[in-house]
């Protein structure tokens, strides 16, 4: 076991030699460990039956368990860089890139927007059973997984799924989209600030791309008379 006194003297020596950047980076790696979800798996990418047509709205939207959990994880990630100790360890441009690309409401708000544009009125419900009693002809369950950059992963990814059913819980089909990229590790020694910011902002681009793909598929679905 390390001698605590020697360890303390080592860190004080680092400080006295102005090696603060080394200490800062060490603390940073400890603090950001586990910040992003590692639950994103290839099992989400399997094909499901897409609807060729759907009844007209209004729509009852329910957030699936995965969407609710992902929103919580994004919120924690966002807070950590926006107001936590971790954010204070970064240059402003890097910290802001993390904050801008981890908005927990971004994908949900965009899904509501596209559903509203397609079907008209959209109302949110807590459960499918509540939605079935809400008077809407169409029930939509949103599932979502988002993987963000952290010290263990530089493979940001976004998966979205809209499962459609009617008031009688009859399954009508599912629309899915997924976008992912594999980047070189963000915190390699040779990357400059501008390159790091660019890499981080790609996780926001991936979320936007998954939404774009989903909206394109939704636009191909015809509405029944």
N, C-alpha and C positions, 0 to 999 in steps of 0.2 A: 504494500500500500504506500502511496506517495506521502512523504512527510509534509504536513500542512504548512509548517513554517518555511520549508524550502520552496514550496509552491507559491506561497505568498511573496517571498523575496524575489522569485522569478518574475511574477507579474509586476511588482513594483519596479524591478529593473527594466522591464519592457517599457513601462511608462516613463521612467527617467531618461530612457534613450529615445523618447518620442516615437516609439513603435506603436502608436495608438491605432493605426490602421489595421494592424494584425489582430489586436484585441477586439476591435470593432467587428472585423469580419468573423472572428470566432464566435462572438456573441450572436451575431446575425444568423449564422448557420444553425445555432441551437434554437433560436427563437422562431425561425420560419419553418422548422422541421414539422411536417405534418399539417401545414396550413391548408393544403388543397386536398380535395377528395381523391382517394385512390380506388374508389368503387367503380370507376368507369371500365367496363369490360366489353369484350367482343360479342358477348351474348346479346347485346342490344342491337346488333347490326343485322340480325337475321330478318328475312323478308316476311312481311305480313300482308294480308289481302287488302289492297287499297280500294276504296269505294269508287264506283264509276259515276254514281249519282247519289244525292242526299236530299232530304226534305228541306224546305225553306225554314228559316229561323222563326222566332228567336231561338237563341242558343243558351243552354245552361252549361257553364264551364265548371269543372271540378278539377282541382289539383290532385294528382296522384301522390302516393307516398314519396316516390322518388323526386318529384318536383318540389314538394314541401321540404324534404331533407336537403336537396341541392340549394334551395333558396337560403336555408339556415347556414349552410356551409359557406356560401358566397357572402352572406352578411358578416360572418365571423372573419373571413379573409379580408373583406373590405374594411371592417373596423380596425383590424390589426395594423393596416397600413395607413389608415386615415387618422386615427387618434391614439394608437397604441405605441408602446415603446419601440416596436420594430420599425414603424414608420420614421421615427426620429433618427434612425441609423443611416438613412438613405439621403442622397441628394434629392432636392425637390422634384426634379423632372422624373426620376425613377420612382419615387414614392407616388407621384401623381399618376403615372402610368399604371401602377398596380391598382390604385383606387378607381380609375376610369374604366378599367376592364373587368371589374368584379362587382358591378351593380347587381344586387340580388333581384331587382324588379325588372331589369332590362328585357330579358327574354319573355317573361310573363306578360309584360305590357305590350310587347310586339305581337305576341300570339293573340291577345285580346283585340288589338288593332286589326289584324288580318281577318279574324273571325267576324268582327263587326263590319268590315268592308264587304265580306262575302255574304253574310247571312242577315245582317241588321243588328238588332239589339242583342247584347251579350250580358248575362247575369251570372255572377259567381256564387257557387254553393260549396258547403263543406264536404258533403258526401253525395254519392250517386243517388241514394234513396231520397235525400232532400231535393235533389235536382228533379227527380221523377215526379215530385209533387208540386213543382214550381210552375207548371203550366207551359213550359217550353217544349216544342216538338222534338228538338234535337238535343241530346246530351253529349258533351265532349269531355273526355278525360285527358288532361295533359300530363305526360311523363317527361322527365328531363334529367339528364346527367351532364355535368360540366367538370372537366378536369383542367385545373389551372397549373401554372408553373410554380414549382417549389424546388427545394434543394435536392429532392429525389427524382424529379421528373421535369423534363423539358419537352414533353409531348402533349401540348394543350389539345383538348378535344371537346366537342359539344354534340350531344344527341338529343333530339326532340321527337316526341310521338304524340299524335292526336288520335285517340280511339273514339269512334262514333257509335252511338246506340240511340234507340228511340225510348219513348216513355215506358214501354213494356220490357225494357232491358234487352231488347233484341239487338244483337251485334250487327253493325252496318259496315264496318271496315276500319282500317287504320292507315294513317299517313305517317311516314317516318322520314327523318333527315339526319345526316351525320356529317360533321366536318372535323378533320384532325390534321395536325402537322407534327413533324419531328424536327426539332431545332437542336442546334449544338447547345450544350449547357450554358445557361445565361451567365453564371459566375465563373467563367474561365478567365485566367489571368490576363489574356491579351485583348479582351473586349473593352472598347471605349464606352463612355457614357451614352453617346448617341446610338450605338449598336445595341446596348442593353435595353434602352427605352424602346427601340424598334422591335426587339424580340418580345418584350413584355406586351406591347400593344397588339401583337399578332394573336394573343389569346382573345382579345376583343373582336378582332376581324373574323376569327373562327366562329364565335357565337353568332355574329351577324350573317356569316355565310350559311350556317345551318338554318337560320331563320329564312333567308332568301330561298334556299332549296325547298323548305317546307311550304312557303307561300306559293312558289311556282307549282308544286304538286296540288295545292288546294285550288289554284286557279283552273286546273284542268278538270276538276269535278263539276259536273253539271247539276243544276238545281231542278228538282221535280216540280211539276205544276200542281 
